[in-house]
């Protein structure tokens, strides 16, 4: 949902945010993921495979939690980027 919100915001503003300092790389990354949605599938497959392998091997819970947290970081950071871009205040062209 955050991805769709960020893509909608970028379409509303023609890919230009009011503050374009570090947001430019965020916009390019969101645009790449929007244009290539298959990129998430190998990551999700690797995520599930690692967790299932650890679960079936009866690995200690501590290692299962560490792997889950490490693999969740990219997904959570992408959601955070989408949240930042999606909630960026709009600059109205009428007031300029």
ZIPEQUI-V317377 format. One record per helix or strand. SS is the DSSP state (A for helix, B for strand). FROM is the first residue (numbers start at 1). LEN is the number of residues. Records with the same first field share a line. If there is no record, write none. Layout:
BEGIN
SS->FROM-LEN  FROM-LEN
END
This chain:
BEGIN
A->2-11  23-13  39-18  61-26  93-3
END
